[in-house]
Amino acid sequence: MGNSLSPRQILLILRLRWPVVVSIFLLILAAAFLVSMRMPKKYTAETSLLLDVRADPLVATLMPSIASREFLGTQVEIIQSDRLAGRVVKMLGLTEGPAAVARWRQATQGRVPIETFYGFMLRSGLTVTPARGTNLIDISFTGSDPRFVAEVANAFARAYIEFSVELRLEPTRQYGTFFDERQKVLRAQFEEAQRKLSTFQRERGIVATDERVDVESSKLNAIMSQLASAQAELADTSSRQRNTGTETSPDVQSSTVVQGLKSELARAETKLSEISSIVGSQHPQRLQLEAQIATLNQQITSEMRRVSGVTATVNRVTTQKISQLNADLETQKRVVLSLRAQRDEMALLQRDLETAQRAYEAVATRRSQVSLESQADQASARVLTPAVEPLSHSAPNIPKNMMAAVAIGLLLAIGAALGWELVDRRVRSTDDLAIVEGVPVLGVISPRADRGRGRRAHYRAGAPLALGRAPMKPQLTLDEGT
């Protein structure tokens, strides 16, 4: 066709070819109805699973966020897996009986497990879909037996719940074995560290290390204080000793005996000077005073010598005391340093013991938690709506099939009419003359029904007249109905 058909041309073609259109349309509807009636009936049973989003405090460290889309997708894949289908086959007992075994051997020659073979057949009718925006998973199964499809759907739900519990408990049991072995090793290390610490304390005779170190440190500080005092005293006595025998000596000046004798000597000398102007040198009173003065001078000299000797003695004693304090200081330093070394060594052993104890307690706590987890057989999924035996079949869906047949029939009928038109082309309007190039349009004959007359042809006013003729004249048939 040179040009595409206009809607008016299509309508004219369909009006002419209406018997073909109606026949094909009715034929397709009848065929669809007959096929739908002859198709085997299929039944669908559906059950819903609710995933519990509340995390168990015992297994919170092992369970992911079950509200995530990835988790729901994972659960859908688990339900559709071969392993779960095999469990359903065992639960339903589909492999029991010689007929089932013979069918399996005939189909697979024993190359695949029988549970996998029948599980694949069950998976072909299984549909698992997560509900949008919820934590629900819908499990539906389609088959020819309404009671069997309900049993299969419920079996998939039960198998998933049991399998999900096994998936959660199996790692905890493996962890339990690992923690048991680790706990034994850490317990041995803890006992060894405790034994080393006890042996060290027993050999060193240590009862309370910190208290003893404090006591010995206090003794060391006291000895150092005494040594400082003795050194200060020695410096003082040495200074006094350098001025020994002179009246400017601090010991002499601080001696009350020397000062008393000096006072008596001063009084005696005063009396002697008073009577010297009155009596002669041989006067008994004067001689007595001179003898008294000589005696006082001797006493003062003797007392000053005695006081200087006391200072020397104090200096000597202080020197000896400093020597002893230095020896005691060195001894006490060694004691304190030894105690501190023992304390540091014992602190190291104590830290090793505490580290071993913390590691052992941590593993023991985790082992206890894993033990509780391995006993927590509560599933994270619940059956919300169990599957029941369907009362009506889900396939074939006759209304749906007939609607599809209507659409397909219309398309095929219209296509057949247009295809026939391509084979047997008619001229029904001036637009149809455009299919042949070079054909002049002289006029348009329009049949009209006049009064009292039959049909009479008229030329349309203003119709163009074409001069010349086409190189070829196709045979065009003028339809009486146009």
Steps between C-alpha positions, in 0.01 A plus 500: 500500500639833397356693795378400844130450551299774658251428780212554253645240264544251784139547608379450141709182474362362826144579391553309182682210660284472810412134442870412509560710812204352686581145396862515610410677826234241592730215396775622732254548786366149451851355481605683815192380686550140391869505587425652842241233569737221397796632699570311825385683810766645730452590867707748700542501879673786680645549845656809659805516727559787743865576578542619857701824496561497875861399560560226756743637764686169500560495125507873427870480414444229240173606334502780244228758466212289370310809392748563218419427140812285461390276787155447353655419162729249670205329668317475166805331345520259795136398455561442129824307556557133414583418861167624631312327218676175593383540860143550378527184290604304811229660713230402248646155440501542122795262457328211672361221291634303206311712247679818609837326489429350158397839362818656636721229353329521164539879483852540637658152491599566858742782414341750737367447854135406513424792735652742250294351216166532678608828656553646152148391410362674807699815429343525154163572663635713787472879512654706781446875515578748782214738568597857416560724800441221757683211666271241340604231254228333294554136397266361233500163327310402188401146406220277379394364842345762734582302817857433389574865415387606849722236660800606290456871583477427872793259476718771344405736783580239770824399328613863479430561869691186603782574259536859620535372857766251387688772312511705817585216740762324288758783525443529875576130546819540298591806705432299816758237403755771424437682827525175697848437365602862546365502853716200594814670368426828677416323822839325491673833435311662787593223741865518390512877557342456842751230590796720400373786714443278803846343463667841477323631810583186695871504405537870578292483816276775373174544685404859430747652258354848474470545878854378561640725230324793662640413844854459372471821301391681815805359681723618217353849521548505878867397467556768239342759731720388791806511277419853392457607863828332603684666215365838605599430860850394390541823310399694808731312739788525256456874489496519879798272526708732283448777764570276796708657785413862425257721670320554167412132483123458496530217753694715737262789463201277553654330810341636819790372714757693298285810506448469879873462558566803281252702702673402829838579342375843396376573856827380653704714264284799586556453871873454440520828311312677780722379782824530302492877555444458871721211608835376398595199295559288802173573660319179588172610343673591181689172495172318554336675207796428275491135598123494434549657159768245409271219611210639291722526194605140542138394539397695191780344297412154626127553425576631152716194438222277622241669280726468195543128577122453501479659154770270369319203649171608340680550169651153521170340594322682220761382251451142613123545482525627141715201405243264649213681335676480162541125545139463607395715203682278250354188659149644496540607140590147403198369691265746336643439153473127551140530615416722206660254259300220658186711483559575132564136424195396695296774328604353166391157613180652636427668165562172321260336740237769450538484122459123501203533734327760282555290187367191674196685636425654160511161329297344780235772466487461122479121538206540735330734253561259213360218711182699556484586130532135403199420720286788370298315235248778446456581132500855367207421268139416575224365279253784472248331270522125439411366158158336463360279227383731217133469402541625143770456243741781416570382147371508235358847563218501243407871532863599462550265208187625326612863544831409343316314222289809433809715463683244285187428293448865421859545395500186283161580346602855410833375372328237283263759353785733415702212355209395279471858383860493388422195286167626362524877484179705445436866429257649747607861517715752321776419749523148359603636157824622650631145510562503124732767370416679178124427500306823430187570700235625254213510747324337786173311432277511802181290503198688633151385557267750317124511540317261265827402337750230553862566536652764277858604473594866526824675461615681804517870434843634454655156447836537330547365154832342419653505155715221375492141603707284726760267362313212661136454595440281796164335522303678768165373611238751610326362805121538493499557868718811488 
